[in-house]
C-alpha cells in the first residue's frame, strides 16, 4: 500500500524542495493546503526540536498520516542564542525581515568581529500515525555582518556572512544556498531516516 507523507507547511516552495528530495521513496508527498487544512500550530516550545515535534504530532494526530515538520532559526552566540526559536517573530508582530535584522544589527553594534559567531539551525521531525517520533538536525555556521548585503533569500540572510565563501548568504543564488544550508543538511539526514522507517514499517506489515 502506498504511504502518504504530509509535509506540515503552507509554503509551496518548501514542499517542492521536499518532493524532489524524496522522489525515489515509496510514498506520495502532500501538504496542508492540498488537504484543505488552514490551521496553524502555536509554537510554544523553547527549542527547535520541541516545536518541530509539536507540529508533526499535531498534524499526524489530525490526519492519521505520516507527518514531516521542521523548525529553524538563527542562533547568535553574543546574544546568548537569540533570536533562536523566536527568529520569525523577533521584536514583535507586524515587522518586516529588514526590521528584524535591523534589531539584531543594533544589538550587535558594539560586538567585535571575533565575537560575532552565529549559526542557522534546522530540525526535522517525522511522526508516524502511532506516535513514534524521530528527529534529525542540520546547522550552517557563519558570523553576523556589520551591514546587510545581497538580494537573494529571506529572513536574516542579508546579515549572515559565510567566511569560507566570502559572501553574505543573501548574495548567493538559491541553488548554492540550498546545497549548503542548515535545512538541506537536516532534510538529507531525515530522508535517510525516513527510508529506513518505511522499510521497517513494511516489514512489520508483512
C-alpha positions as CSV (number, residue, x, y, z in Angstrom):
1,X,0.0,0.0,0.0
2,X,1.3,3.4,-1.0
3,X,2.1,5.6,2.0
4,X,1.3,9.3,2.2
5,X,3.7,11.7,3.8
6,X,2.2,15.0,5.0
7,X,4.7,17.9,4.9
8,X,3.3,20.2,7.6
9,X,3.7,23.6,5.9
10,X,1.7,26.1,3.9
11,X,4.9,27.0,1.9
12,X,4.6,25.7,-1.6
13,X,8.3,26.3,-2.4
14,X,9.4,24.2,0.6
15,X,7.0,21.4,-0.5
16,X,8.5,21.4,-4.0
17,X,12.0,21.1,-2.5
18,X,11.0,18.2,-0.3
19,X,9.2,16.4,-3.1
20,X,12.4,16.5,-5.2
21,X,14.4,15.2,-2.2
22,X,12.0,12.3,-1.5
23,X,11.1,11.5,-5.1
24,X,12.6,8.0,-5.1
25,X,11.0,6.8,-1.9
26,X,7.8,4.7,-2.0
27,X,5.4,7.4,-0.8
28,X,3.3,10.3,-2.1
29,X,4.0,13.7,-0.6
30,X,1.2,16.0,0.2
31,X,0.9,19.2,2.2
32,X,-1.5,21.2,4.4
33,X,-3.1,23.3,1.6
34,X,-3.7,20.3,-0.6
35,X,-5.6,18.6,2.2
36,X,-7.6,21.8,2.9
37,X,-6.0,22.3,6.3
38,X,-5.7,26.0,7.1
39,X,-4.9,25.8,10.8
40,X,-1.6,26.6,12.3
41,X,0.1,25.2,15.4
42,X,1.2,27.7,18.0
43,X,4.9,27.1,18.6
44,X,5.1,27.1,22.4
45,X,8.2,25.1,22.9
46,X,11.6,26.6,23.8
47,X,13.7,24.6,21.4
48,X,13.6,23.9,17.6
49,X,13.3,20.2,18.4
50,X,10.3,20.8,20.6
51,X,8.5,22.9,18.1
52,X,9.2,20.5,15.2
53,X,7.9,17.6,17.2
54,X,4.9,19.6,18.4
55,X,3.8,20.4,14.8
56,X,4.5,16.9,13.5
57,X,2.5,15.3,16.3
58,X,-0.4,17.7,15.9
59,X,-0.9,17.1,12.2
60,X,-0.2,13.3,12.4
61,X,-3.0,13.1,15.0
62,X,-5.3,15.3,12.9
63,X,-4.9,13.4,9.7
64,X,-3.6,9.9,10.6
65,X,-0.8,10.4,8.1
66,X,3.0,10.1,8.4
67,X,4.0,13.7,9.0
68,X,7.2,15.7,8.4
69,X,7.6,19.1,10.1
70,X,10.6,21.3,10.6
71,X,11.6,24.3,12.7
72,X,14.6,26.6,12.1
73,X,16.1,29.9,13.1
74,X,19.2,31.9,13.8
75,X,21.4,31.5,17.0
76,X,23.8,34.3,17.8
77,X,26.4,33.4,20.5
78,X,26.9,37.0,21.7
79,X,23.1,37.3,22.2
80,X,23.0,34.1,24.3
81,X,21.4,32.2,21.4
82,X,18.8,34.8,20.4
83,X,16.7,35.1,18.4
84,X,16.6,31.3,18.3
85,X,13.1,29.9,18.2
86,X,11.7,33.4,18.1
87,X,13.6,34.2,14.8
88,X,10.4,34.6,12.7
89,X,8.7,36.9,15.3
90,X,11.7,38.6,16.9
91,X,10.9,42.1,18.0
92,X,7.1,41.5,17.9
93,X,4.3,41.1,15.3
94,X,4.0,43.1,12.1
95,X,7.7,43.6,11.5
96,X,9.4,43.1,8.1
97,X,12.5,40.9,7.7
98,X,14.5,44.1,7.4
99,X,13.0,45.4,10.7
100,X,14.1,42.1,12.5
101,X,17.6,42.0,11.2
102,X,17.9,45.7,11.9
103,X,17.2,45.0,15.6
104,X,19.9,42.4,15.6
105,X,22.4,44.7,14.0
106,X,21.6,47.3,16.6
107,X,22.1,44.8,19.4
108,X,25.4,43.7,17.8
109,X,26.8,47.2,17.0
110,X,29.4,47.1,19.8
111,X,30.3,43.4,19.4
112,X,33.9,42.9,18.0
113,X,34.4,40.7,14.9
114,X,35.9,37.8,16.8
115,X,32.7,37.5,18.9
116,X,30.1,37.7,16.1
117,X,29.8,33.9,15.6
118,X,26.3,32.5,14.8
119,X,24.6,29.7,13.1
120,X,21.4,28.8,11.4
121,X,19.8,25.6,12.8
122,X,17.1,23.4,11.4
123,X,15.4,20.4,13.0
124,X,13.2,18.0,11.1
125,X,10.7,15.7,13.0
126,X,8.9,12.8,11.4
127,X,6.0,11.3,13.3
128,X,4.2,8.1,12.4
129,X,0.4,7.7,13.0
130,X,1.1,5.5,16.0
131,X,3.0,8.3,17.6
132,X,6.6,7.2,17.1
133,X,8.9,10.3,16.5
134,X,12.4,10.6,15.1
135,X,14.4,13.8,14.6
136,X,17.4,15.0,12.6
137,X,19.1,18.4,12.6
138,X,21.5,20.5,10.5
139,X,23.5,23.7,11.0
140,X,25.3,26.3,9.0
141,X,28.0,28.3,10.7
142,X,28.8,31.9,10.0
143,X,29.2,35.3,11.6
144,X,26.9,38.4,11.8
145,X,28.0,41.0,9.3
146,X,28.1,44.7,10.2
147,X,25.6,45.6,7.4
148,X,23.2,43.8,5.1
149,X,24.2,42.7,1.6
150,X,22.5,40.8,-1.2
151,X,19.1,40.4,-2.7
152,X,18.5,36.7,-2.6
153,X,17.0,34.7,0.2
154,X,14.9,35.9,3.1
155,X,14.9,36.5,6.8
156,X,18.3,37.1,8.2
157,X,20.2,36.0,5.1
158,X,21.4,39.6,4.3
159,X,23.4,39.8,7.6
160,X,24.7,36.3,7.8
161,X,28.3,36.2,6.5
162,X,29.9,32.9,5.5
163,X,33.7,33.3,5.7
164,X,34.5,30.3,3.5
165,X,32.6,31.8,0.7
166,X,33.5,35.4,1.4
167,X,29.8,36.4,1.0
168,X,26.7,37.1,2.9
169,X,24.0,34.4,2.5
170,X,21.7,36.8,0.6
171,X,24.5,37.2,-2.1
172,X,24.2,33.5,-3.0
173,X,21.7,32.3,-5.6
174,X,19.2,29.8,-4.3
175,X,20.9,26.8,-5.9
176,X,24.1,27.4,-4.0
177,X,22.3,28.2,-0.7
178,X,20.3,25.0,-0.9
179,X,23.4,22.9,-1.3
180,X,25.0,24.2,1.9
181,X,22.1,25.3,4.1
182,X,21.1,24.0,7.5
183,X,17.7,22.9,6.1
184,X,19.4,20.9,3.3
185,X,21.6,19.1,5.8
186,X,18.7,18.3,8.1
187,X,16.5,17.2,5.2
188,X,19.2,14.9,3.8
189,X,19.6,13.2,7.2
190,X,15.8,13.0,7.6
191,X,15.4,11.5,4.1
192,X,17.8,8.6,5.1
193,X,16.0,8.2,8.4
194,X,12.6,8.1,6.6
195,X,13.8,5.5,4.1
196,X,14.7,3.2,7.0
197,X,11.4,3.9,8.8
198,X,9.5,3.0,5.7
199,X,11.4,-0.2,5.3
200,X,10.8,-1.1,8.9
201,X,7.1,-0.4,8.6
202,X,6.8,-2.5,5.5
203,X,8.5,-5.4,7.4
204,X,6.1,-5.1,10.3
205,X,3.1,-5.2,8.0
206,X,4.1,-8.4,6.3
